[in-house]
């Protein structure tokens, strides 16, 4: 099995981190664009990013039921 090129992995990681930032800002439209571009709704930040929170955690902090519903519909893990 061949491995994905590093630049592809780096791009996906950057996209996932962008998703976390836009969810934290409460930006539903930008979150939709991130997922459309290939971000993972289930992605959790690593220790380098802070608390190890998922997009769902950040949607709660942003007080955005719309983002919560959207992320759950797109595969976010609710019991992580």
PDB file with one MODEL, atoms N, CA, C and O in Angstrom:
MODEL        1
ATOM      1  N   UNK A   1       0.846  -1.174   0.000  1.00  0.00           N
ATOM      2  CA  UNK A   1       0.000   0.000   0.000  1.00  0.00           C
ATOM      3  C   UNK A   1       0.891   1.236   0.000  1.00  0.00           C
ATOM      4  O   UNK A   1       1.770   1.369   0.852  1.00  0.00           O
ATOM      5  N   UNK A   2       0.674   2.121  -0.932  1.00  0.00           N
ATOM      6  CA  UNK A   2       1.493   3.323  -1.004  1.00  0.00           C
ATOM      7  C   UNK A   2       0.946   4.396  -0.071  1.00  0.00           C
ATOM      8  O   UNK A   2      -0.250   4.444   0.219  1.00  0.00           O
ATOM      9  N   UNK A   3       1.836   5.241   0.383  1.00  0.00           N
ATOM     10  CA  UNK A   3       1.454   6.322   1.289  1.00  0.00           C
ATOM     11  C   UNK A   3       1.172   7.583   0.496  1.00  0.00           C
ATOM     12  O   UNK A   3       1.733   7.796  -0.579  1.00  0.00           O
ATOM     13  N   UNK A   4       0.299   8.414   1.036  1.00  0.00           N
ATOM     14  CA  UNK A   4      -0.020   9.687   0.391  1.00  0.00           C
ATOM     15  C   UNK A   4       1.189  10.604   0.473  1.00  0.00           C
ATOM     16  O   UNK A   4       1.935  10.561   1.451  1.00  0.00           O
ATOM     17  N   UNK A   5       1.387  11.423  -0.535  1.00  0.00           N
ATOM     18  CA  UNK A   5       2.488  12.380  -0.486  1.00  0.00           C
ATOM     19  C   UNK A   5       2.348  13.305   0.719  1.00  0.00           C
ATOM     20  O   UNK A   5       1.239  13.636   1.140  1.00  0.00           O
ATOM     21  N   UNK A   6       3.478  13.709   1.260  1.00  0.00           N
ATOM     22  CA  UNK A   6       3.480  14.565   2.443  1.00  0.00           C
ATOM     23  C   UNK A   6       2.695  15.841   2.215  1.00  0.00           C
ATOM     24  O   UNK A   6       1.983  16.291   3.112  1.00  0.00           O
ATOM     25  N   UNK A   7       2.809  16.440   1.026  1.00  0.00           N
ATOM     26  CA  UNK A   7       2.103  17.693   0.781  1.00  0.00           C
ATOM     27  C   UNK A   7       0.591  17.499   0.851  1.00  0.00           C
ATOM     28  O   UNK A   7      -0.128  18.409   1.263  1.00  0.00           O
ATOM     29  N   UNK A   8       0.103  16.333   0.455  1.00  0.00           N
ATOM     30  CA  UNK A   8      -1.326  16.045   0.543  1.00  0.00           C
ATOM     31  C   UNK A   8      -1.750  15.924   2.004  1.00  0.00           C
ATOM     32  O   UNK A   8      -2.797  16.442   2.392  1.00  0.00           O
ATOM     33  N   UNK A   9      -0.949  15.250   2.804  1.00  0.00           N
ATOM     34  CA  UNK A   9      -1.248  15.119   4.230  1.00  0.00           C
ATOM     35  C   UNK A   9      -1.193  16.472   4.923  1.00  0.00           C
ATOM     36  O   UNK A   9      -2.049  16.791   5.749  1.00  0.00           O
ATOM     37  N   UNK A  10      -0.184  17.263   4.584  1.00  0.00           N
ATOM     38  CA  UNK A  10      -0.063  18.598   5.167  1.00  0.00           C
ATOM     39  C   UNK A  10      -1.244  19.472   4.782  1.00  0.00           C
ATOM     40  O   UNK A  10      -1.747  20.238   5.604  1.00  0.00           O
ATOM     41  N   UNK A  11      -1.687  19.362   3.538  1.00  0.00           N
ATOM     42  CA  UNK A  11      -2.829  20.159   3.076  1.00  0.00           C
ATOM     43  C   UNK A  11      -4.098  19.747   3.809  1.00  0.00           C
ATOM     44  O   UNK A  11      -4.905  20.599   4.183  1.00  0.00           O
ATOM     45  N   UNK A  12      -4.276  18.459   4.013  1.00  0.00           N
ATOM     46  CA  UNK A  12      -5.478  17.990   4.723  1.00  0.00           C
ATOM     47  C   UNK A  12      -5.456  18.430   6.182  1.00  0.00           C
ATOM     48  O   UNK A  12      -6.483  18.832   6.728  1.00  0.00           O
ATOM     49  N   UNK A  13      -4.295  18.355   6.808  1.00  0.00           N
ATOM     50  CA  UNK A  13      -4.163  18.809   8.188  1.00  0.00           C
ATOM     51  C   UNK A  13      -4.460  20.302   8.288  1.00  0.00           C
ATOM     52  O   UNK A  13      -5.149  20.744   9.208  1.00  0.00           O
ATOM     53  N   UNK A  14      -3.941  21.070   7.344  1.00  0.00           N
ATOM     54  CA  UNK A  14      -4.206  22.511   7.334  1.00  0.00           C
ATOM     55  C   UNK A  14      -5.693  22.789   7.154  1.00  0.00           C
ATOM     56  O   UNK A  14      -6.239  23.683   7.801  1.00  0.00           O
ATOM     57  N   UNK A  15      -6.347  22.037   6.287  1.00  0.00           N
ATOM     58  CA  UNK A  15      -7.780  22.211   6.064  1.00  0.00           C
ATOM     59  C   UNK A  15      -8.571  21.860   7.322  1.00  0.00           C
ATOM     60  O   UNK A  15      -9.522  22.559   7.673  1.00  0.00           O
ATOM     61  N   UNK A  16      -8.187  20.790   7.997  1.00  0.00           N
ATOM     62  CA  UNK A  16      -8.858  20.412   9.240  1.00  0.00           C
ATOM     63  C   UNK A  16      -8.664  21.470  10.322  1.00  0.00           C
ATOM     64  O   UNK A  16      -9.594  21.776  11.067  1.00  0.00           O
ATOM     65  N   UNK A  17      -7.478  22.018  10.405  1.00  0.00           N
ATOM     66  CA  UNK A  17      -7.234  23.081  11.390  1.00  0.00           C
ATOM     67  C   UNK A  17      -8.020  24.340  11.041  1.00  0.00           C
ATOM     68  O   UNK A  17      -8.487  25.052  11.929  1.00  0.00           O
ATOM     69  N   UNK A  18      -8.165  24.610   9.751  1.00  0.00           N
ATOM     70  CA  UNK A  18      -8.996  25.739   9.323  1.00  0.00           C
ATOM     71  C   UNK A  18     -10.438  25.510   9.745  1.00  0.00           C
ATOM     72  O   UNK A  18     -11.106  26.437  10.204  1.00  0.00           O
ATOM     73  N   UNK A  19     -10.921  24.283   9.594  1.00  0.00           N
ATOM     74  CA  UNK A  19     -12.278  23.956  10.039  1.00  0.00           C
ATOM     75  C   UNK A  19     -12.448  24.298  11.515  1.00  0.00           C
ATOM     76  O   UNK A  19     -13.446  24.910  11.895  1.00  0.00           O
ATOM     77  N   UNK A  20     -11.496  23.914  12.342  1.00  0.00           N
ATOM     78  CA  UNK A  20     -11.600  24.211  13.770  1.00  0.00           C
ATOM     79  C   UNK A  20     -11.660  25.712  14.022  1.00  0.00           C
ATOM     80  O   UNK A  20     -12.427  26.173  14.867  1.00  0.00           O
ATOM     81  N   UNK A  21     -10.855  26.469  13.292  1.00  0.00           N
ATOM     82  CA  UNK A  21     -10.850  27.930  13.485  1.00  0.00           C
ATOM     83  C   UNK A  21     -12.181  28.560  13.093  1.00  0.00           C
ATOM     84  O   UNK A  21     -12.692  29.421  13.810  1.00  0.00           O
ATOM     85  N   UNK A  22     -12.748  28.142  11.962  1.00  0.00           N
ATOM     86  CA  UNK A  22     -13.997  28.767  11.515  1.00  0.00           C
ATOM     87  C   UNK A  22     -15.167  28.335  12.392  1.00  0.00           C
ATOM     88  O   UNK A  22     -16.092  29.116  12.617  1.00  0.00           O
ATOM     89  N   UNK A  23     -15.137  27.103  12.889  1.00  0.00           N
ATOM     90  CA  UNK A  23     -16.187  26.668  13.817  1.00  0.00           C
ATOM     91  C   UNK A  23     -16.080  27.460  15.114  1.00  0.00           C
ATOM     92  O   UNK A  23     -17.092  27.898  15.662  1.00  0.00           O
ATOM     93  N   UNK A  24     -14.869  27.642  15.599  1.00  0.00           N
ATOM     94  CA  UNK A  24     -14.672  28.424  16.821  1.00  0.00           C
ATOM     95  C   UNK A  24     -15.208  29.846  16.651  1.00  0.00           C
ATOM     96  O   UNK A  24     -15.705  30.446  17.604  1.00  0.00           O
ATOM     97  N   UNK A  25     -15.105  30.376  15.442  1.00  0.00           N
ATOM     98  CA  UNK A  25     -15.616  31.718  15.147  1.00  0.00           C
ATOM     99  C   UNK A  25     -17.127  31.711  14.895  1.00  0.00           C
ATOM    100  O   UNK A  25     -17.740  32.771  14.766  1.00  0.00           O
ATOM    101  N   UNK A  26     -17.726  30.521  14.826  1.00  0.00           N
ATOM    102  CA  UNK A  26     -19.166  30.424  14.592  1.00  0.00           C
ATOM    103  C   UNK A  26     -19.578  30.645  13.154  1.00  0.00           C
ATOM    104  O   UNK A  26     -20.717  31.030  12.889  1.00  0.00           O
ATOM    105  N   UNK A  27     -18.672  30.409  12.221  1.00  0.00           N
ATOM    106  CA  UNK A  27     -18.916  30.689  10.802  1.00  0.00           C
ATOM    107  C   UNK A  27     -19.402  29.431  10.073  1.00  0.00           C
ATOM    108  O   UNK A  27     -18.600  28.635   9.585  1.00  0.00           O
ATOM    109  N   UNK A  28     -20.719  29.268  10.008  1.00  0.00           N
ATOM    110  CA  UNK A  28     -21.321  28.089   9.382  1.00  0.00           C
ATOM    111  C   UNK A  28     -20.982  27.999   7.898  1.00  0.00           C
ATOM    112  O   UNK A  28     -20.660  26.919   7.402  1.00  0.00           O
ATOM    113  N   UNK A  29     -21.050  29.114   7.191  1.00  0.00           N
ATOM    114  CA  UNK A  29     -20.766  29.099   5.750  1.00  0.00           C
ATOM    115  C   UNK A  29     -19.336  28.627   5.478  1.00  0.00           C
ATOM    116  O   UNK A  29     -19.106  27.823   4.574  1.00  0.00           O
ATOM    117  N   UNK A  30     -18.390  29.122   6.251  1.00  0.00           N
ATOM    118  CA  UNK A  30     -16.994  28.718   6.065  1.00  0.00           C
ATOM    119  C   UNK A  30     -16.798  27.252   6.450  1.00  0.00           C
ATOM    120  O   UNK A  30     -16.008  26.550   5.818  1.00  0.00           O
ATOM    121  N   UNK A  31     -17.505  26.783   7.476  1.00  0.00           N
ATOM    122  CA  UNK A  31     -17.420  25.371   7.864  1.00  0.00           C
ATOM    123  C   UNK A  31     -17.930  24.482   6.734  1.00  0.00           C
ATOM    124  O   UNK A  31     -17.343  23.439   6.445  1.00  0.00           O
ATOM    125  N   UNK A  32     -19.018  24.894   6.102  1.00  0.00           N
ATOM    126  CA  UNK A  32     -19.545  24.131   4.964  1.00  0.00           C
ATOM    127  C   UNK A  32     -18.520  24.060   3.842  1.00  0.00           C
ATOM    128  O   UNK A  32     -18.345  23.009   3.225  1.00  0.00           O
ATOM    129  N   UNK A  33     -17.844  25.168   3.573  1.00  0.00           N
ATOM    130  CA  UNK A  33     -16.816  25.194   2.527  1.00  0.00           C
ATOM    131  C   UNK A  33     -15.650  24.274   2.878  1.00  0.00           C
ATOM    132  O   UNK A  33     -15.128  23.573   2.011  1.00  0.00           O
ATOM    133  N   UNK A  34     -15.244  24.276   4.141  1.00  0.00           N
ATOM    134  CA  UNK A  34     -14.147  23.398   4.564  1.00  0.00           C
ATOM    135  C   UNK A  34     -14.501  21.931   4.349  1.00  0.00           C
ATOM    136  O   UNK A  34     -13.693  21.160   3.831  1.00  0.00           O
ATOM    137  N   UNK A  35     -15.712  21.550   4.748  1.00  0.00           N
ATOM    138  CA  UNK A  35     -16.111  20.154   4.576  1.00  0.00           C
ATOM    139  C   UNK A  35     -16.286  19.812   3.107  1.00  0.00           C
ATOM    140  O   UNK A  35     -15.975  18.700   2.683  1.00  0.00           O
ATOM    141  N   UNK A  36     -16.776  20.753   2.340  1.00  0.00           N
ATOM    142  CA  UNK A  36     -16.907  20.541   0.894  1.00  0.00           C
ATOM    143  C   UNK A  36     -15.529  20.322   0.254  1.00  0.00           C
ATOM    144  O   UNK A  36     -15.392  19.561  -0.704  1.00  0.00           O
ATOM    145  N   UNK A  37     -14.517  21.000   0.798  1.00  0.00           N
ATOM    146  CA  UNK A  37     -13.158  20.893   0.272  1.00  0.00           C
ATOM    147  C   UNK A  37     -12.434  19.645   0.768  1.00  0.00           C
ATOM    148  O   UNK A  37     -11.336  19.336   0.306  1.00  0.00           O
ATOM    149  N   UNK A  38     -13.055  18.921   1.719  1.00  0.00           N
ATOM    150  CA  UNK A  38     -12.451  17.673   2.164  1.00  0.00           C
ATOM    151  C   UNK A  38     -12.034  17.604   3.616  1.00  0.00           C
ATOM    152  O   UNK A  38     -11.400  16.629   4.019  1.00  0.00           O
ATOM    153  N   UNK A  39     -12.365  18.602   4.416  1.00  0.00           N
ATOM    154  CA  UNK A  39     -12.050  18.542   5.845  1.00  0.00           C
ATOM    155  C   UNK A  39     -12.855  17.418   6.491  1.00  0.00           C
ATOM    156  O   UNK A  39     -13.890  17.002   5.970  1.00  0.00           O
ATOM    157  N   UNK A  40     -12.374  16.941   7.614  1.00  0.00           N
ATOM    158  CA  UNK A  40     -13.014  15.844   8.332  1.00  0.00           C
ATOM    159  C   UNK A  40     -13.818  16.388   9.511  1.00  0.00           C
ATOM    160  O   UNK A  40     -13.257  17.027  10.400  1.00  0.00           O
ATOM    161  N   UNK A  41     -15.128  16.139   9.524  1.00  0.00           N
ATOM    162  CA  UNK A  41     -15.997  16.641  10.596  1.00  0.00           C
ATOM    163  C   UNK A  41     -15.594  16.069  11.952  1.00  0.00           C
ATOM    164  O   UNK A  41     -15.858  16.682  12.986  1.00  0.00           O
ATOM    165  N   UNK A  42     -14.960  14.908  11.955  1.00  0.00           N
ATOM    166  CA  UNK A  42     -14.585  14.235  13.197  1.00  0.00           C
ATOM    167  C   UNK A  42     -13.209  14.646  13.723  1.00  0.00           C
ATOM    168  O   UNK A  42     -12.792  14.182  14.785  1.00  0.00           O
ATOM    169  N   UNK A  43     -12.506  15.504  13.000  1.00  0.00           N
ATOM    170  CA  UNK A  43     -11.128  15.868  13.353  1.00  0.00           C
ATOM    171  C   UNK A  43     -11.051  16.489  14.746  1.00  0.00           C
ATOM    172  O   UNK A  43     -11.885  17.317  15.113  1.00  0.00           O
ATOM    173  N   UNK A  44     -10.043  16.082  15.516  1.00  0.00           N
ATOM    174  CA  UNK A  44      -9.753  16.677  16.816  1.00  0.00           C
ATOM    175  C   UNK A  44      -8.368  17.290  16.758  1.00  0.00           C
ATOM    176  O   UNK A  44      -7.452  16.727  16.160  1.00  0.00           O
ATOM    177  N   UNK A  45      -8.224  18.447  17.382  1.00  0.00           N
ATOM    178  CA  UNK A  45      -6.913  19.083  17.415  1.00  0.00           C
ATOM    179  C   UNK A  45      -5.962  18.227  18.243  1.00  0.00           C
ATOM    180  O   UNK A  45      -6.375  17.483  19.133  1.00  0.00           O
ATOM    181  N   UNK A  46      -4.695  18.354  17.927  1.00  0.00           N
ATOM    182  CA  UNK A  46      -3.705  17.647  18.727  1.00  0.00           C
ATOM    183  C   UNK A  46      -3.229  18.586  19.835  1.00  0.00           C
ATOM    184  O   UNK A  46      -3.672  19.732  19.920  1.00  0.00           O
ATOM    185  N   UNK A  47      -2.347  18.104  20.663  1.00  0.00           N
ATOM    186  CA  UNK A  47      -1.873  18.917  21.779  1.00  0.00           C
ATOM    187  C   UNK A  47      -1.248  20.218  21.310  1.00  0.00           C
ATOM    188  O   UNK A  47      -1.318  21.226  22.013  1.00  0.00           O
ATOM    189  N   UNK A  48      -0.647  20.212  20.149  1.00  0.00           N
ATOM    190  CA  UNK A  48      -0.007  21.406  19.606  1.00  0.00           C
ATOM    191  C   UNK A  48      -1.037  22.512  19.364  1.00  0.00           C
ATOM    192  O   UNK A  48      -0.711  23.696  19.446  1.00  0.00           O
ATOM    193  N   UNK A  49      -2.268  22.127  19.069  1.00  0.00           N
ATOM    194  CA  UNK A  49      -3.323  23.092  18.786  1.00  0.00           C
ATOM    195  C   UNK A  49      -4.033  23.589  20.040  1.00  0.00           C
ATOM    196  O   UNK A  49      -4.779  24.566  19.969  1.00  0.00           O
ATOM    197  N   UNK A  50      -3.828  22.967  21.145  1.00  0.00           N
ATOM    198  CA  UNK A  50      -4.518  23.422  22.343  1.00  0.00           C
ATOM    199  C   UNK A  50      -5.026  22.294  23.206  1.00  0.00           C
ATOM    200  O   UNK A  50      -4.236  21.545  23.781  1.00  0.00           O
ATOM    201  N   UNK A  51      -6.334  22.164  23.304  1.00  0.00           N
ATOM    202  CA  UNK A  51      -6.954  21.277  24.272  1.00  0.00           C
ATOM    203  C   UNK A  51      -7.315  19.898  23.748  1.00  0.00           C
ATOM    204  O   UNK A  51      -7.800  19.067  24.515  1.00  0.00           O
ATOM    205  N   UNK A  52      -7.098  19.631  22.489  1.00  0.00           N
ATOM    206  CA  UNK A  52      -7.505  18.356  21.918  1.00  0.00           C
ATOM    207  C   UNK A  52      -8.994  18.296  21.647  1.00  0.00           C
ATOM    208  O   UNK A  52      -9.593  17.221  21.663  1.00  0.00           O
ATOM    209  N   UNK A  53      -9.588  19.443  21.399  1.00  0.00           N
ATOM    210  CA  UNK A  53     -11.028  19.528  21.165  1.00  0.00           C
ATOM    211  C   UNK A  53     -11.380  19.236  19.717  1.00  0.00           C
ATOM    212  O   UNK A  53     -10.573  19.419  18.806  1.00  0.00           O
ATOM    213  N   UNK A  54     -12.603  18.778  19.537  1.00  0.00           N
ATOM    214  CA  UNK A  54     -13.140  18.557  18.200  1.00  0.00           C
ATOM    215  C   UNK A  54     -13.923  19.788  17.763  1.00  0.00           C
ATOM    216  O   UNK A  54     -14.120  20.726  18.535  1.00  0.00           O
ATOM    217  N   UNK A  55     -14.361  19.765  16.517  1.00  0.00           N
ATOM    218  CA  UNK A  55     -15.200  20.852  16.012  1.00  0.00           C
ATOM    219  C   UNK A  55     -16.494  20.947  16.818  1.00  0.00           C
ATOM    220  O   UNK A  55     -17.018  22.044  17.011  1.00  0.00           O
ATOM    221  N   UNK A  56     -17.017  19.810  17.293  1.00  0.00           N
ATOM    222  CA  UNK A  56     -18.234  19.843  18.115  1.00  0.00           C
ATOM    223  C   UNK A  56     -18.013  20.610  19.407  1.00  0.00           C
ATOM    224  O   UNK A  56     -18.855  21.417  19.801  1.00  0.00           O
ATOM    225  N   UNK A  57     -16.891  20.368  20.071  1.00  0.00           N
ATOM    226  CA  UNK A  57     -16.582  21.123  21.285  1.00  0.00           C
ATOM    227  C   UNK A  57     -16.582  22.621  20.988  1.00  0.00           C
ATOM    228  O   UNK A  57     -17.151  23.419  21.733  1.00  0.00           O
ATOM    229  N   UNK A  58     -15.940  22.979  19.898  1.00  0.00           N
ATOM    230  CA  UNK A  58     -15.818  24.394  19.555  1.00  0.00           C
ATOM    231  C   UNK A  58     -17.156  24.999  19.150  1.00  0.00           C
ATOM    232  O   UNK A  58     -17.398  26.179  19.399  1.00  0.00           O
ATOM    233  N   UNK A  59     -18.025  24.208  18.529  1.00  0.00           N
ATOM    234  CA  UNK A  59     -19.360  24.700  18.176  1.00  0.00           C
ATOM    235  C   UNK A  59     -20.176  24.989  19.432  1.00  0.00           C
ATOM    236  O   UNK A  59     -20.961  25.937  19.462  1.00  0.00           O
ATOM    237  N   UNK A  60     -19.990  24.175  20.465  1.00  0.00           N
ATOM    238  CA  UNK A  60     -20.671  24.433  21.740  1.00  0.00           C
ATOM    239  C   UNK A  60     -20.167  25.737  22.339  1.00  0.00           C
ATOM    240  O   UNK A  60     -20.961  26.573  22.770  1.00  0.00           O
ATOM    241  N   UNK A  61     -18.856  25.912  22.366  1.00  0.00           N
ATOM    242  CA  UNK A  61     -18.272  27.138  22.904  1.00  0.00           C
ATOM    243  C   UNK A  61     -18.743  28.354  22.109  1.00  0.00           C
ATOM    244  O   UNK A  61     -18.956  29.425  22.676  1.00  0.00           O
ATOM    245  N   UNK A  62     -18.907  28.188  20.795  1.00  0.00           N
ATOM    246  CA  UNK A  62     -19.381  29.283  19.937  1.00  0.00           C
ATOM    247  C   UNK A  62     -20.888  29.499  20.084  1.00  0.00           C
ATOM    248  O   UNK A  62     -21.442  30.428  19.496  1.00  0.00           O
ATOM    249  N   UNK A  63     -21.558  28.635  20.873  1.00  0.00           N
ATOM    250  CA  UNK A  63     -23.004  28.739  21.092  1.00  0.00           C
ATOM    251  C   UNK A  63     -23.766  28.717  19.773  1.00  0.00           C
ATOM    252  O   UNK A  63     -24.613  29.568  19.504  1.00  0.00           O
ATOM    253  N   UNK A  64     -23.435  27.707  18.951  1.00  0.00           N
ATOM    254  CA  UNK A  64     -24.030  27.617  17.622  1.00  0.00           C
ATOM    255  C   UNK A  64     -24.722  26.270  17.406  1.00  0.00           C
ATOM    256  O   UNK A  64     -24.088  25.312  16.961  1.00  0.00           O
ATOM    257  N   UNK A  65     -26.021  26.192  17.719  1.00  0.00           N
ATOM    258  CA  UNK A  65     -26.751  24.950  17.463  1.00  0.00           C
ATOM    259  C   UNK A  65     -26.751  24.566  15.986  1.00  0.00           C
ATOM    260  O   UNK A  65     -26.785  23.382  15.650  1.00  0.00           O
ATOM    261  N   UNK A  66     -26.713  25.564  15.108  1.00  0.00           N
ATOM    262  CA  UNK A  66     -26.695  25.289  13.668  1.00  0.00           C
ATOM    263  C   UNK A  66     -25.418  24.554  13.276  1.00  0.00           C
ATOM    264  O   UNK A  66     -25.456  23.593  12.507  1.00  0.00           O
ATOM    265  N   UNK A  67     -24.291  25.011  13.809  1.00  0.00           N
ATOM    266  CA  UNK A  67     -23.024  24.329  13.532  1.00  0.00           C
ATOM    267  C   UNK A  67     -23.030  22.921  14.124  1.00  0.00           C
ATOM    268  O   UNK A  67     -22.562  21.979  13.484  1.00  0.00           O
ATOM    269  N   UNK A  68     -23.551  22.775  15.326  1.00  0.00           N
ATOM    270  CA  UNK A  68     -23.632  21.446  15.943  1.00  0.00           C
ATOM    271  C   UNK A  68     -24.416  20.486  15.060  1.00  0.00           C
ATOM    272  O   UNK A  68     -23.954  19.382  14.773  1.00  0.00           O
ATOM    273  N   UNK A  69     -25.580  20.900  14.639  1.00  0.00           N
ATOM    274  CA  UNK A  69     -26.422  20.045  13.801  1.00  0.00           C
ATOM    275  C   UNK A  69     -25.722  19.716  12.487  1.00  0.00           C
ATOM    276  O   UNK A  69     -25.721  18.565  12.050  1.00  0.00           O
ATOM    277  N   UNK A  70     -25.131  20.720  11.865  1.00  0.00           N
ATOM    278  CA  UNK A  70     -24.433  20.511  10.599  1.00  0.00           C
ATOM    279  C   UNK A  70     -23.292  19.505  10.758  1.00  0.00           C
ATOM    280  O   UNK A  70     -23.167  18.577   9.959  1.00  0.00           O
ATOM    281  N   UNK A  71     -22.467  19.684  11.778  1.00  0.00           N
ATOM    282  CA  UNK A  71     -21.326  18.793  11.988  1.00  0.00           C
ATOM    283  C   UNK A  71     -21.774  17.362  12.277  1.00  0.00           C
ATOM    284  O   UNK A  71     -21.170  16.409  11.786  1.00  0.00           O
ATOM    285  N   UNK A  72     -22.823  17.214  13.066  1.00  0.00           N
ATOM    286  CA  UNK A  72     -23.343  15.874  13.349  1.00  0.00           C
ATOM    287  C   UNK A  72     -23.863  15.207  12.082  1.00  0.00           C
ATOM    288  O   UNK A  72     -23.661  14.009  11.879  1.00  0.00           O
ATOM    289  N   UNK A  73     -24.529  15.976  11.237  1.00  0.00           N
ATOM    290  CA  UNK A  73     -25.030  15.434   9.973  1.00  0.00           C
ATOM    291  C   UNK A  73     -23.894  15.024   9.048  1.00  0.00           C
ATOM    292  O   UNK A  73     -24.076  14.168   8.182  1.00  0.00           O
ATOM    293  N   UNK A  74     -22.731  15.624   9.223  1.00  0.00           N
ATOM    294  CA  UNK A  74     -21.586  15.346   8.356  1.00  0.00           C
ATOM    295  C   UNK A  74     -20.602  14.358   8.963  1.00  0.00           C
ATOM    296  O   UNK A  74     -19.511  14.162   8.428  1.00  0.00           O
ATOM    297  N   UNK A  75     -20.979  13.729  10.087  1.00  0.00           N
ATOM    298  CA  UNK A  75     -20.152  12.655  10.616  1.00  0.00           C
ATOM    299  C   UNK A  75     -19.312  12.965  11.832  1.00  0.00           C
ATOM    300  O   UNK A  75     -18.461  12.159  12.207  1.00  0.00           O
ATOM    301  N   UNK A  76     -19.524  14.108  12.460  1.00  0.00           N
ATOM    302  CA  UNK A  76     -18.785  14.404  13.685  1.00  0.00           C
ATOM    303  C   UNK A  76     -19.150  13.364  14.743  1.00  0.00           C
ATOM    304  O   UNK A  76     -20.295  12.919  14.819  1.00  0.00           O
ATOM    305  N   UNK A  77     -18.186  12.990  15.540  1.00  0.00           N
ATOM    306  CA  UNK A  77     -18.393  11.959  16.558  1.00  0.00           C
ATOM    307  C   UNK A  77     -18.889  12.629  17.831  1.00  0.00           C
ATOM    308  O   UNK A  77     -18.166  13.404  18.457  1.00  0.00           O
ATOM    309  N   UNK A  78     -20.116  12.330  18.206  1.00  0.00           N
ATOM    310  CA  UNK A  78     -20.756  13.028  19.323  1.00  0.00           C
ATOM    311  C   UNK A  78     -20.317  12.525  20.687  1.00  0.00           C
ATOM    312  O   UNK A  78     -20.443  13.257  21.669  1.00  0.00           O
ATOM    313  N   UNK A  79     -19.813  11.321  20.784  1.00  0.00           N
ATOM    314  CA  UNK A  79     -19.453  10.768  22.092  1.00  0.00           C
ATOM    315  C   UNK A  79     -17.949  10.592  22.269  1.00  0.00           C
ATOM    316  O   UNK A  79     -17.505   9.743  23.042  1.00  0.00           O
ATOM    317  N   UNK A  80     -17.187  11.378  21.568  1.00  0.00           N
ATOM    318  CA  UNK A  80     -15.727  11.263  21.664  1.00  0.00           C
ATOM    319  C   UNK A  80     -15.202  11.962  22.901  1.00  0.00           C
ATOM    320  O   UNK A  80     -13.995  11.967  23.143  1.00  0.00           O
TER     321      UNK A  80
ENDMDL
END
